[in-house]
């Protein structure tokens, strides 16, 4: 009976993502752009399905926050597995945190806007729409994505929210990393200047 709880697009996307993930593990391609996106989709499906079968009586904002926070370690596990099986992987040295630091503001703005819109329409179903044209569009969307409810709400906020949350986290880490590196450079320069001063003031033998 339509609309179904989990629509064909999330279901097919999850199946394809599982195939990509397992393929990269078996072939030891490891972490690639494709397996990264596959891991994000798998994370969204896992958290969304957990919400569907439990449906805890929480406020929408708390449901969204917990779902996105729970999605971060799940995504991390997927990425660690991909990285650990990757053949001929290069060691991560001196990572470039610049793009992540510069993207913190955009990620925060996007996350706030996306979560705000989701909270606003969290409990609004197609039957709540007053115009028939809007109802038809909404019903068509439910045929493709699934019923507007616990699974779809959480699936979408995790799909777009967890990457933004990770970008914010890594951006903050990058900022601290840069401060630490700058402090080390400043300390090194200070030591060099002290040694130079000592060398110039040292009396000749």
C-alpha positions in Angstrom: 0.0 0.0 0.0 1.4 3.4 -1.0 3.1 5.3 0.3 5.6 2.9 1.8 7.5 3.7 4.9 10.9 3.3 3.2 10.7 4.5 -0.4 12.6 3.0 -3.4 15.2 5.8 -3.6 16.6 5.3 0.0 16.3 1.6 -0.3 18.1 1.3 -3.7 20.6 3.9 -2.6 21.4 1.9 0.5 21.8 -1.4 -1.4 24.1 0.2 -4.0 26.1 1.9 -1.1 26.5 -1.5 0.6 27.7 -3.0 -2.6 30.3 -0.2 -3.1 31.4 -0.4 0.5 31.9 -4.2 0.4 33.5 -4.0 -3.0 36.1 -1.5 -1.8 36.8 -3.7 1.3 37.2 -6.9 -0.7 39.3 -5.3 -3.5 41.2 -3.3 -0.8 40.6 -0.1 -2.7 39.7 1.3 0.7 38.7 4.9 1.2 37.7 6.6 -2.1 35.2 9.3 -3.0 32.6 6.6 -3.9 33.1 4.6 -0.7 32.9 7.8 1.4 29.5 8.7 0.0 28.5 5.1 0.4 29.4 5.2 4.0 27.4 8.3 4.5 24.3 6.7 3.0 24.7 3.6 5.0 25.1 5.7 8.2 21.9 7.5 7.4 20.0 4.3 6.8 21.2 2.7 10.0 20.2 5.7 12.2 17.0 6.2 10.3 16.0 2.5 10.7 16.9 2.6 14.4 14.6 5.6 14.7 11.8 3.8 12.8 11.8 0.7 15.0 12.2 2.5 18.4 10.4 5.9 17.8 11.4 7.3 21.2 8.9 10.0 22.5 11.3 12.9 22.0 11.0 16.5 20.8 11.9 16.9 17.1 15.0 19.0 17.9 16.3 16.4 20.3 15.6 13.6 17.9 17.6 15.4 15.2 20.4 16.2 17.5 20.8 12.7 18.8 20.5 11.2 15.4 23.3 13.3 14.0 25.5 12.8 17.0 24.9 9.1 16.8 25.7 9.1 13.1 29.2 10.5 13.6 30.8 7.4 15.3 29.0 5.1 12.9 30.4 6.9 10.0 33.8 6.9 11.7 33.7 3.1 12.0 33.0 2.8 8.3 35.9 5.1 7.4 38.3 3.4 9.8 37.4 0.0 8.2 38.0 1.3 4.7 41.2 3.0 5.7 42.5 -0.1 7.5 42.0 -2.4 4.5 43.3 0.1 1.9 46.3 -1.3 0.0 49.4 0.9 -0.5 48.0 3.6 1.7 50.2 6.6 2.4 50.7 7.7 6.0 48.8 10.8 7.0 51.4 13.5 7.7 51.0 17.2 8.0 47.3 17.3 7.0 46.1 20.4 5.3 43.4 21.7 7.7 42.9 25.0 5.8 39.9 24.1 3.8 38.1 22.6 6.8 38.9 25.6 9.0 37.6 28.0 6.3 34.4 25.9 5.9 33.3 25.9 9.5 31.1 29.0 9.1 29.4 27.6 6.0 28.9 24.2 7.7 27.4 25.8 10.8 25.0 27.9 8.7 24.0 25.0 6.5 23.4 22.7 9.5 21.4 25.3 11.4 19.2 26.1 8.3 18.7 22.4 7.4 17.9 21.4 10.9 15.6 24.4 11.4 13.6 23.6 8.3 13.4 19.9 9.3 12.1 20.8 12.8 9.6 23.2 11.3 8.0 20.5 9.0 8.9 17.5 11.2 5.3 16.5 12.0 3.7 17.9 8.8 2.4 15.2 6.5 0.8 15.4 3.1 -2.7 15.2 4.6 -1.9 18.5 6.4 -1.6 20.4 3.2 -4.5 22.5 2.1 -4.0 22.9 -1.6 -4.6 19.9 -3.8 -1.6 20.7 -6.1 0.7 20.7 -3.1 -0.8 17.5 -1.9 -0.2 15.8 -5.2 3.4 16.9 -5.3 3.9 15.7 -1.7 2.2 12.4 -2.4 4.4 11.9 -5.5 7.5 12.6 -3.4 6.4 10.0 -0.8 6.0 7.4 -3.6 9.7 8.0 -4.4 11.3 8.7 -1.0 8.8 7.0 1.3 6.3 8.2 3.9 7.0 11.5 5.6 7.7 10.1 9.1 10.4 8.9 11.5 12.6 7.1 9.0 12.6 9.7 6.3 13.1 12.6 8.6 16.1 11.1 10.3 17.5 9.6 7.1 17.6 13.0 5.5 19.0 15.0 8.5 21.7 12.4 9.0 22.5 12.2 5.3 23.2 16.0 5.1 23.8 16.8 8.7 26.5 14.3 9.7 29.0 15.4 7.0 28.5 19.0 8.1 28.9 18.1 11.7 32.1 16.2 10.9 33.4 19.3 8.9 32.7 21.5 11.9 34.5 19.0 14.3 37.5 18.6 12.0 37.6 22.4 11.4 37.8 23.0 15.1 40.6 20.3 15.5 42.4 22.0 12.6 42.2 25.4 14.3 43.8 23.9 17.5 46.3 22.1 15.3 47.3 25.3 13.6 47.6 27.2 16.9 49.8 24.4 18.2 52.0 24.4 15.1 52.3 28.2 15.3 53.3 28.0 18.9 56.0 25.5 18.1 57.3 27.6 15.3 57.4 30.7 17.5 59.2 28.8 20.3 61.7 27.5 17.8 62.4 31.0 16.4 62.7 32.3 19.9 65.3 29.7 20.8 67.2 30.4 17.6 67.3 34.1 18.3 68.5 33.5 21.9 71.3 31.3 20.6 72.2 33.9 18.0 72.3 36.6 20.7 74.5 34.4 22.9 76.8 33.6 20.0 77.2 37.3 19.2 77.8 38.4 22.8 80.2 35.5 23.6 83.7 36.9 24.3 86.3 35.8 21.8 88.7 33.1 23.1 
